């Protein structure tokens, strides 16, 4: 049950991050419907849950050499994959991909920190 609740919180964070990125970052567009936003957030959550650990394991030497900065490139690739799989989200340009990724990382970091804090308080 905890895994499902945590996953749902990350989906909510992804949805808020997509909304924030669309609002703050130029050249980020998505179709304005709640259903498409939840689809994008769920797709991003599933891709992060399934592909991100595999990519981080394969790219471990590059992550170590770059002192962790290569994980941003992995995250940019995952956001690009979401835009490729879901036509509801359209991001134009590397700059927009980078800042959208940073916003998504920030929102998920906040959720992960809150979950960790709640777990340690219990």
C-alpha positions in Angstrom: 0.0 0.0 0.0 2.8 2.4 0.8 4.4 1.9 -2.6 1.1 2.7 -4.3 0.6 5.8 -2.2 4.1 7.0 -2.9 3.7 6.4 -6.6 0.4 8.4 -6.6 2.1 11.3 -4.8 4.8 11.3 -7.5 2.2 11.3 -10.2 0.6 14.3 -8.5 4.0 16.0 -8.3 4.6 15.3 -12.0 1.3 16.8 -12.9 2.0 19.9 -10.9 5.5 20.1 -12.4 4.1 19.9 -15.9 1.7 22.7 -15.1 4.5 24.8 -13.6 6.8 24.1 -16.6 4.1 25.0 -19.0 3.5 28.3 -17.1 7.2 29.2 -16.6 9.1 27.8 -19.5 8.7 29.1 -23.0 8.0 26.5 -25.7 6.3 24.0 -23.4 2.8 23.2 -24.4 0.2 20.5 -23.4 -3.4 20.0 -24.3 -5.5 21.6 -21.6 -7.5 18.7 -20.1 -7.2 17.1 -16.8 -7.3 13.6 -18.3 -4.3 14.3 -20.6 -2.4 15.9 -17.7 -2.9 12.8 -15.5 -2.0 10.6 -18.5 1.3 12.6 -18.9 2.0 12.5 -15.2 1.4 8.7 -15.0 3.5 8.0 -18.1 6.3 10.1 -16.7 6.0 8.2 -13.3 6.0 4.8 -15.0 9.0 5.7 -17.2 10.9 7.0 -14.2 10.0 3.9 -12.2 11.0 1.4 -14.9 13.7 3.0 -17.1 15.5 5.4 -14.9 17.2 2.7 -12.7 18.3 0.8 -15.7 19.7 3.9 -17.4 21.4 5.0 -14.2 23.0 1.6 -13.8 24.3 1.5 -17.4 25.6 5.1 -17.2 27.2 4.7 -13.7 30.7 5.4 -15.0 29.5 8.6 -16.7 27.6 9.6 -13.6 30.7 9.2 -11.5 32.9 11.1 -13.9 30.5 14.0 -14.1 29.9 14.0 -10.3 26.3 13.2 -10.8 25.5 15.8 -13.5 24.9 13.1 -16.1 21.7 12.2 -14.3 20.2 15.4 -15.6 20.9 14.2 -19.2 19.2 10.9 -18.3 16.2 12.9 -17.0 16.1 15.1 -20.1 16.1 11.9 -22.2 13.2 10.5 -20.2 11.2 13.7 -20.6 11.9 13.6 -24.3 10.6 10.0 -24.3 7.4 11.1 -22.7 6.9 13.8 -25.4 7.6 11.2 -28.0 5.1 8.8 -26.6 2.4 11.3 -25.7 1.5 13.9 -28.3 -0.4 15.9 -25.6 2.9 17.4 -24.5 5.0 19.4 -26.8 8.4 20.8 -25.8 10.4 22.7 -28.4 14.1 23.2 -27.9 16.8 21.8 -25.7 16.6 24.8 -23.4 12.9 24.1 -22.7 13.7 20.4 -22.2 16.4 21.3 -19.7 14.3 23.7 -17.6 11.3 21.4 -17.7 13.5 18.6 -16.4 14.8 20.8 -13.6 11.3 21.7 -12.5 10.2 18.0 -12.5 13.3 17.1 -10.5 12.6 19.8 -8.0 8.9 18.7 -7.5 9.9 15.1 -7.1 12.6 16.0 -4.7 10.2 17.9 -2.5 7.8 14.9 -2.5 10.6 12.4 -1.8 11.8 14.6 1.1 8.3 14.9 2.5 7.8 11.1 2.3 11.2 10.5 4.0 10.4 13.0 6.7 7.0 11.5 7.3 8.6 8.0 7.5 11.2 9.1 10.0 8.6 10.9 12.2 6.4 7.7 12.3 
